[in-house]
Amino acid sequence: GKHFEHAVDVGGGYGRLSAVLTQYADKVTLAEPSQQQLDIAEEYLKDYPTVERKLMQADDLQFKDNSVDLVTVV
């Protein structure tokens, strides 16, 4: 029953769970270290405009302090 402003799917591959997170957050960021997975995500998430895809490592997440409400790690 909770709703979040910004959720991050860390290491989410092609975005399977990112799509689900759109039901719970206004904005979702897929943070994935593989460009190949992000390329697949571009097609998979084409119907989810609130999902942003970013190439980044889990140990170097670049978000402003307090800008993320929910983080999922796969």
Secondary structure, 3 states (H helix, E strand, C coil): CCCEEEEEEECCCCCHHHHHHCCCEEEEEEEECCHHHHHHHHHHCCCCCCEEEEECCHHHCCCCCCCCCEEEEC
